[in-house]
Amino acid sequence: MRFPLLIAATLLASACGSVEYKDTNAAVDANPACVGAESRPGEAVAPWCKRELGAELKTERKSEKIDFKKKDGDG
C-alpha cells in the first residue's frame, strides 16, 4: 500500500517543478502610464498595460547523453 502512495507523491512533486506562472498585475500597477488606461472608453489598452494571469505546463525535458568512458583527465 505504501509503494503506490510513494509513487503518486513523487509524480505530483515532480510535476510542480515544470509549471511556469505568469502574473503581470504588479508590473501594470507599477507603470505610471497604465494608471486609468482600462477606464478610458473607446481607447485601446497598450500591450504592456494588459493584465494577464496564467500558467504554462512544460513537459519537454532536455537530456544529454552521458559518456561513461570519459575519464577525469580527458578534456
DSSP file (Angstrom, degrees, kcal/mol; ACC not computed):
  #  RESIDUE AA STRUCTURE BP1 BP2  ACC     N-H-->O    O-->H-N    N-H-->O    O-->H-N    TCO  KAPPA ALPHA  PHI   PSI    X-CA   Y-CA   Z-CA
    1    1 A M     >        0   0    0      0, 0.0     4,-1.1     0, 0.0     5,-0.1   0.000 360.0 360.0 360.0 -31.7    0.0    0.0    0.0
    2    2 A R  H  >  +     0   0    0      1,-0.2     4,-2.5     2,-0.2     5,-0.2   0.838 360.0  63.5 -75.1 -31.8    2.9    2.4    0.7
    3    3 A F  H  > S+     0   0    0      1,-0.2     4,-2.2     2,-0.2     5,-0.2   0.940 104.2  43.7 -62.9 -49.6    4.6    1.8   -2.7
    4    4 A P  H  > S+     0   0    0      0, 0.0     4,-2.4     0, 0.0    -1,-0.2   0.880 114.5  51.9 -63.2 -34.7    1.8    3.2   -4.9
    5    5 A L  H  X S+     0   0    0     -4,-1.1     4,-2.2     2,-0.2    -2,-0.2   0.896 109.5  49.4 -66.2 -39.5    1.3    6.2   -2.5
    6    6 A L  H  X S+     0   0    0     -4,-2.5     4,-2.1     2,-0.2    -1,-0.2   0.898 111.4  49.1 -65.0 -41.3    5.1    6.9   -2.7
    7    7 A I  H  X S+     0   0    0     -4,-2.2     4,-2.4     2,-0.2    -2,-0.2   0.917 111.1  49.8 -64.8 -43.4    5.0    6.8   -6.5
    8    8 A A  H  X S+     0   0    0     -4,-2.4     4,-2.2     1,-0.2    -2,-0.2   0.904 111.1  49.0 -63.4 -41.4    2.0    9.1   -6.6
    9    9 A A  H  X S+     0   0    0     -4,-2.2     4,-2.2     2,-0.2    -1,-0.2   0.891 111.3  50.1 -65.3 -39.7    3.6   11.6   -4.2
   10   10 A T  H  X S+     0   0    0     -4,-2.1     4,-2.1     2,-0.2    -2,-0.2   0.910 111.0  48.4 -65.3 -43.3    6.8   11.6   -6.3
   11   11 A L  H  X S+     0   0    0     -4,-2.4     4,-1.5     1,-0.2    -2,-0.2   0.896 112.3  48.7 -65.7 -39.9    4.9   12.2   -9.6
   12   12 A L  H  X S+     0   0    0     -4,-2.2     4,-1.1     1,-0.2    -1,-0.2   0.898 111.7  49.5 -66.8 -39.7    3.0   15.0   -8.1
   13   13 A A  H  X S+     0   0    0     -4,-2.2     4,-0.7     1,-0.2     3,-0.2   0.878 110.4  50.0 -67.5 -37.4    6.1   16.6   -6.7
   14   14 A S  H  < S+     0   0    0     -4,-2.1     3,-0.4     1,-0.2     4,-0.3   0.805 105.3  58.0 -72.3 -27.6    7.9   16.4  -10.0
   15   15 A A  H >< S+     0   0    0     -4,-1.5     3,-1.1     1,-0.2    -1,-0.2   0.805  96.3  63.4 -71.2 -28.6    5.0   18.0  -11.8
   16   16 A C  H >< S+     0   0    0     -4,-1.1     3,-1.0     1,-0.2    -1,-0.2   0.814  95.7  59.0 -66.9 -29.4    5.2   21.1   -9.7
   17   17 A G  T 3< S+     0   0    0     -4,-0.7    -1,-0.2    -3,-0.4    -2,-0.2   0.614  99.8  57.5 -75.4 -11.4    8.7   21.9  -11.0
   18   18 A S  T <  S+     0   0    0     -3,-1.1    40,-3.2    -4,-0.3     2,-0.5   0.170  83.2  98.1-107.6  18.6    7.5   22.1  -14.6
   19   19 A V  E <   -A   57   0A   0     -3,-1.0     2,-0.6    38,-0.2    38,-0.2  -0.916  53.7-161.4-109.2 130.4    4.8   24.8  -14.2
   20   20 A E  E     -A   56   0A   0     36,-2.7    36,-2.7    -2,-0.5     2,-0.3  -0.948   9.6-152.6-112.7 120.1    5.6   28.4  -15.0
   21   21 A Y  E     -A   55   0A   0     -2,-0.6     2,-0.4    34,-0.2    34,-0.2  -0.694   5.4-161.5 -93.4 143.1    3.2   31.0  -13.6
   22   22 A K  E     +A   54   0A   0     32,-3.1    32,-2.0    -2,-0.3     2,-0.4  -0.986  18.3 161.0-128.3 122.4    2.6   34.4  -15.3
   23   23 A D  E     +A   53   0A   0     -2,-0.4     3,-0.3    30,-0.2     4,-0.2  -0.926  11.0 176.4-142.3 113.4    1.1   37.3  -13.5
   24   24 A T     >  +     0   0    0     28,-2.0     4,-2.1    -2,-0.4     5,-0.2   0.307  54.3 102.5-100.4   8.0    1.5   40.9  -14.8
   25   25 A N  H  > S+     0   0    0     27,-0.3     4,-2.4     1,-0.2     5,-0.2   0.906  81.4  48.6 -59.7 -44.7   -0.6   42.7  -12.2
   26   26 A A  H  > S+     0   0    0     -3,-0.3     4,-1.7     1,-0.2    -1,-0.2   0.896 111.8  49.3 -65.4 -39.9    2.4   44.0  -10.2
   27   27 A A  H  > S+     0   0    0     -4,-0.2     4,-0.9     2,-0.2    -1,-0.2   0.883 112.3  48.2 -67.5 -37.7    4.1   45.3  -13.4
   28   28 A V  H  < S+     0   0    0     -4,-2.1     3,-0.5     1,-0.2     6,-0.3   0.906 111.4  50.1 -68.3 -41.4    0.9   47.1  -14.6
   29   29 A D  H  < S+     0   0    0     -4,-2.4    -1,-0.2     1,-0.2    -2,-0.2   0.840 110.6  50.4 -65.0 -32.4    0.4   48.6  -11.1
   30   30 A A  H  < S+     0   0    0     -4,-1.7    -1,-0.2    -5,-0.2    -2,-0.2   0.670  91.4  88.3 -80.8 -17.4    4.0   49.9  -11.0
   31   31 A N    ><  -     0   0    0     -4,-0.9     3,-1.4    -3,-0.5     4,-0.2  -0.735  63.2-158.7 -86.8 115.4    3.8   51.5  -14.5
   32   32 A P  G >  S+     0   0    0      0, 0.0     3,-1.0     0, 0.0    -1,-0.2   0.754  89.4  64.5 -66.1 -22.7    2.5   55.1  -14.3
   33   33 A A  G 3  S+     0   0    0      1,-0.2    16,-0.1    -3,-0.0    -5,-0.1   0.685  97.6  57.1 -72.0 -16.5    1.5   55.1  -17.9
   34   34 A C  G X  S+     0   0    0     -3,-1.4     3,-1.8    -6,-0.3     4,-0.4   0.478  73.3 122.4 -93.8  -3.1   -1.1   52.4  -17.2
   35   35 A V  T <  S-     0   0    0     -3,-1.0    -6,-0.0     1,-0.3    14,-0.0  -0.456  93.1  -7.2 -65.3 120.1   -3.0   54.4  -14.5
   36   36 A G  T >  S+     0   0    0     -2,-0.3     3,-0.7     1,-0.1     4,-0.3   0.547  94.4 128.4  73.9   8.2   -6.6   54.6  -15.6
   37   37 A A  G X  S+     0   0    0     -3,-1.8     3,-0.8     1,-0.2    -2,-0.1   0.834  70.5  52.2 -65.9 -32.2   -5.9   53.1  -19.0
   38   38 A E  G 3  S+     0   0    0     -4,-0.4    -1,-0.2     1,-0.2     7,-0.1   0.697 104.7  56.5 -78.2 -17.8   -8.6   50.5  -18.7
   39   39 A S  G <  S+     0   0    0     -3,-0.7    -1,-0.2     2,-0.1    -2,-0.2   0.384  78.7 102.8 -96.7   4.8  -11.3   53.0  -17.8
   40   40 A R  S X  S-     0   0    0     -3,-0.8     3,-1.3    -4,-0.3     2,-0.1  -0.785  70.1-138.1 -89.5 109.7  -10.9   55.2  -20.9
   41   41 A P  T 3  S+     0   0    0      0, 0.0     3,-0.1     0, 0.0    -2,-0.1  -0.399  80.8  13.1 -71.0 141.4  -13.8   54.3  -23.3
   42   42 A G  T 3  S+     0   0    0      1,-0.2     2,-0.5    -2,-0.1    -2,-0.0   0.460 101.9 108.8  79.1   0.9  -13.0   53.9  -27.0
   43   43 A E    <   -     0   0    0     -3,-1.3    -1,-0.2    -6,-0.1    -3,-0.1  -0.934  69.2-123.8-115.2 131.5   -9.3   53.8  -26.4
   44   44 A A        -     0   0    0     -2,-0.5     2,-0.4    -3,-0.1    -6,-0.0  -0.429  26.1-117.7 -72.1 144.4   -7.3   50.6  -26.8
   45   45 A V        -     0   0    0     -2,-0.1     5,-0.1     1,-0.1    -1,-0.1  -0.667  32.0-112.1 -82.8 134.3   -5.2   49.4  -23.9
   46   46 A A    >   -     0   0    0     -2,-0.4     3,-1.7     1,-0.1     4,-0.3  -0.306  23.7-117.6 -63.5 149.0   -1.5   49.2  -24.6
   47   47 A P  G >  S+     0   0    0      0, 0.0     3,-0.9     0, 0.0    -1,-0.1   0.821 115.3  54.0 -59.7 -31.5    0.0   45.7  -24.6
   48   48 A W  G 3  S+     0   0    0      1,-0.2   -17,-0.1   -20,-0.0   -14,-0.1   0.545 106.2  54.5 -81.5  -5.0    2.3   46.5  -21.6
   49   49 A C  G <  S+     0   0    0     -3,-1.7     2,-0.3   -16,-0.1    -1,-0.2   0.344  81.1 111.5-105.4   4.0   -0.8   47.6  -19.6
   50   50 A K    <   -     0   0    0     -3,-0.9     2,-0.5    -4,-0.3   -22,-0.1  -0.632  65.2-133.8 -81.5 134.4   -2.8   44.4  -20.1
   51   51 A R        -     0   0    0     -2,-0.3     2,-0.4   -23,-0.1    -2,-0.1  -0.767  29.4-179.0 -88.8 126.5   -3.3   42.3  -17.0
   52   52 A E        -     0   0    0     -2,-0.5   -28,-2.0     2,-0.0     2,-0.4  -0.988  14.2-176.9-131.2 136.9   -2.6   38.6  -17.6
   53   53 A L  E     +A   23   0A   0     -2,-0.4     2,-0.3   -30,-0.2   -30,-0.2  -0.992  28.8 121.8-126.0 138.2   -2.8   35.6  -15.3
   54   54 A G  E     -A   22   0A   0    -32,-2.0   -32,-3.1    -2,-0.4     2,-0.3  -0.989  42.6-131.4-178.2 173.4   -1.9   32.2  -16.5
   55   55 A A  E     -A   21   0A   0     -2,-0.3     2,-0.5   -34,-0.2   -34,-0.2  -0.996  12.2-153.6-142.8 142.9    0.2   29.1  -16.1
   56   56 A E  E     -A   20   0A   0    -36,-2.7   -36,-2.7    -2,-0.3     2,-0.6  -0.977   9.4-148.5-122.3 123.6    2.2   27.1  -18.6
   57   57 A L  E     -A   19   0A   0     -2,-0.5     2,-0.6   -38,-0.2   -38,-0.2  -0.809  11.6-159.9 -93.1 120.5    2.9   23.4  -18.1
   58   58 A K        +     0   0    0    -40,-3.2    -2,-0.0    -2,-0.6     0, 0.0  -0.893  21.3 165.5-104.4 121.4    6.2   22.3  -19.6
   59   59 A T        +     0   0    0     -2,-0.6     2,-0.3     2,-0.0    -1,-0.1   0.543  45.7 100.6-109.4 -12.1    6.5   18.6  -20.3
   60   60 A E        -     0   0    0    -42,-0.1     2,-0.4     1,-0.0    -2,-0.0  -0.562  52.7-165.8 -77.4 137.5    9.6   18.7  -22.6
   61   61 A R        -     0   0    0     -2,-0.3     2,-0.4     2,-0.0    -2,-0.0  -0.988  14.0-138.4-125.7 131.4   12.8   17.8  -20.9
   62   62 A K        -     0   0    0     -2,-0.4     2,-0.4     2,-0.0    -2,-0.0  -0.721  26.9-173.7 -86.4 133.3   16.2   18.4  -22.4
   63   63 A S        -     0   0    0     -2,-0.4     2,-0.4     0, 0.0    -2,-0.0  -0.940  13.4-153.0-129.2 152.0   18.6   15.5  -22.0
   64   64 A E        -     0   0    0     -2,-0.4     2,-0.3     0, 0.0    -2,-0.0  -0.929  26.4-111.6-120.8 146.5   22.2   15.0  -22.7
   65   65 A K        -     0   0    0     -2,-0.4     2,-0.5     1,-0.0     0, 0.0  -0.573  30.0-135.5 -75.5 139.4   24.0   11.7  -23.4
   66   66 A I        -     0   0    0     -2,-0.3     2,-0.9     3,-0.0     3,-0.1  -0.847   5.9-147.6 -99.5 128.1   26.4   10.7  -20.7
   67   67 A D    >   +     0   0    0     -2,-0.5     3,-0.7     1,-0.2    -2,-0.0  -0.822  17.3 179.0 -96.5 101.8   29.8    9.4  -21.8
   68   68 A F  T 3  S+     0   0    0     -2,-0.9    -1,-0.2     1,-0.2    -2,-0.0   0.658  77.3  62.7 -77.3 -15.3   30.8    6.8  -19.1
   69   69 A K  T 3  S+     0   0    0     -3,-0.1    -1,-0.2     2,-0.1     2,-0.2   0.654  79.2 103.9 -82.7 -15.2   34.0    6.1  -20.9
   70   70 A K    <   -     0   0    0     -3,-0.7     2,-0.2     1,-0.0     5,-0.0  -0.466  62.6-147.5 -70.4 133.5   35.3    9.6  -20.5
   71   71 A K    >   -     0   0    0     -2,-0.2     3,-0.9     1,-0.1    -2,-0.1  -0.597  24.7-108.0 -99.6 164.4   38.0    9.9  -17.7
   72   72 A D  T 3  S+     0   0    0      1,-0.2    -1,-0.1    -2,-0.2    -2,-0.0   0.845 117.8  51.7 -60.4 -37.2   38.6   12.9  -15.5
   73   73 A G  T 3  S+     0   0    0      2,-0.1     2,-0.3     0, 0.0    -1,-0.2   0.669  88.6  95.9 -75.7 -17.5   41.8   13.9  -17.2
   74   74 A D    <         0   0    0     -3,-0.9    -4,-0.0     1,-0.1     0, 0.0  -0.603 360.0 360.0 -77.2 133.0   40.2   13.9  -20.7
   75   75 A G              0   0    0     -2,-0.3    -1,-0.1    -5,-0.0    -3,-0.1   0.472 360.0 360.0 -57.7 360.0   39.1   17.4  -21.8
